[in-house]
Amino acid sequence: MDVRYSFLNTLEHYPCELIRGLWTLQSLDLQRTDAGVSHERDRWLAMHMQSQSELLERLADEQIRALKSHRSQLIELQGVRKRCEAARRRQRRQMQHKTDKLTIKLSLNSSKKSKRNVAEAPKVQNVKSAEEEPEQTYCFCNNVSYGAMIACDNELCPREWFHYGCVGITKPPKGKWYCSAECRKQA
């Protein structure tokens, strides 16, 4: 076996089209090195090798583009995941520190005499501050607003706003956008 091609045995993790093309290229090159190859056959093998190498180059370029696209999607999803985890941590912290403030109203008016000498039970009311009210949630993930979001064009949509990552888009679509077939029918 030619030492130049021993690396082909280590390419099992590459797409099968690339491996098949490399094996074909190796076979053609080995046929060209045979001593009894006619000049016409050698030219045919050389042309076939050239077309095979061009095909391999296109396949490799497509694979590189696909990997870059996949990488950018993974980076974007990682950012969405970090923001989502941060929002969940904030919610947990708010829930841990959440304490209802109690207001007690006592009626100690001594001029009114009741039939009993026992004071009435105090009235207790829960008072919530504005900062303790939960943030409004959106989207299928039922999470708070963060990052890029898109609105459903159905005015009666129950969720209305959606995170780009949750609906699988990276930029605003052209024209109207609906979150589901139901919303499209309603609109």
N, C-alpha and C positions, 0 to 999 in steps of 0.2 A: 504494500500500500504506500502511496506517495505521501510523504510527510506533510506536504502543503495542504492536504485535505483531512488530516487527522482531527482538526478542530470541528468538523461537521458532526462528529459523534457527541459533542458537548452542547448542541443547539436544541435540545428537546423542549425547552421552554419557549421557543419562538413559534409564531403561527405556522401551521403546516404548509401554507402556500410558499412561504419563504424557504422552508427546509427543502420542499420538493424542488423548487427552482434551483437551489444550491446544488442538490444532488444531480439534477439534470445538467447543470453547467459543468460539474466535475466529470460526469460521464462523457460529455462532448469533448472536453479538454483531453481526457485520457485517450479518446479515439484519435484525436489529432496528433498525439505523440507517437502513435504506432508507426513503424517504419514502412509498412506496405500501403500507406494511404496515398491515393492518386491526387493529383493537383486539383481536379474538379471536386472530388470528395472533400478535400481540405478546405476549399473555398466555401462549399455548402456548410460544412461544420462551423467555419468561422462566422458566416452570416447567421446561422442558427444560434451560436453563442452570443453574438451581439444582440439579437432580438431577446434572448433569454435574460441577458444582463440588463437590458432596458426595462423589461418586465419586472425584474427584481428591484430595480431602482424605484419604479412607480409603487410597487408593493411596500417597500421600506418607507417611502415618503408618506403614503397613506397611513401606515402604522404609526409613524411619528406624529402626524396630525391628529390621529385618533387618541393617542396617548396624551398629547398636550391638551386636547379638549377634555379628556377624562380627568386629567390633573386639575385643570381650572375648575371643573365642576366639583371635584372633591374639596378643593380649597374653599370654594363658596359654601358648600354644605358644612364644612368644618366651622366656618364663621357663623353660619346660622345656628349650628349646634352650640357653639360657645355663647352666643347671645341668648339662646333659649335656656341654657343652664344657668346663666347669670340671672335671668328673669325669675327662674324657679328658686334660686338661692335667695333673691330679694323677697319673694313671696313667703318663703319659709321663715326668713328673719322677721318679716312683718308679723307673721302669725305667732312667732315665739314671743315677740315683744308686745303683742297686742293685749292690752288690758282695758276692759270697759271701765269708764269712769262712772261712778255712781253718784247720783244726787239724791239726798234724803231731805224730804220736806216734813218738818215736824210742826204740829199745831200745838202750841203751848199757851194758848189763850185761856187764862184762868177765869175770865168773866163768864164764860159759858159753863154751866154746870151740867154735866152729863149724869145719867142715872147711875153710872158706875164710876168708881174712882180710878179706873184703869185708863191709861192714856191709849189713844187709838194707835194702831200699828202704823208706822211711818210709811209713806208712799215712796217707792223706789222707782226711779226711772233710769234707763240706760241712755247715756249721752255719748254719741260717737263723734269724734272730731273728723274734719274733712280728710285728714291725712290717713285715717284708718279705713276709709271706705275702699273696697277693692277696685282695682283698675278695671276698666272695661276690657273684655277679651274679644278676639276676632278669630277668623279663619277656621279651618277644619281642625287645627291643633288646639283650638280654644285657649290661645295664649294672648298675652298683651301685645300691643303694637310695638314693632321694632323693625329696623331695616327697611328695605324697599317693599312697598305693598301695592296691590292693585284692587280696584273696586269692581264689583260685579255690576254690569249695566242694567240689571233688573232692579227696578226701584223697590220691589217688594222682597228682595233677597233677605233672609233672616240673619245672615252673617255679615254681608255687605263688603267687608275688607278682607284681603287674603295676602299672606306673605308670599313673595316670589318663590322661595325655596319650597314651600308646601304645595304649590300648584305646578311646579316644574318649569318655571320660566326664568330667564335671566335679564330680559329687557321688556319694556312695554310693547304689547302687540299692537298691530295696526287695526283700526276699526273697533267695533264693539267686542267686549269680552264677557262671557258668562261663566260662572263657576260650575254649572251643571246643566244637564239637558232639561231638567225641571225649570230652572230659571230662564233658559232660552225659550221654552214654551210659554211661560208666564208673561214674558216681555213681548 
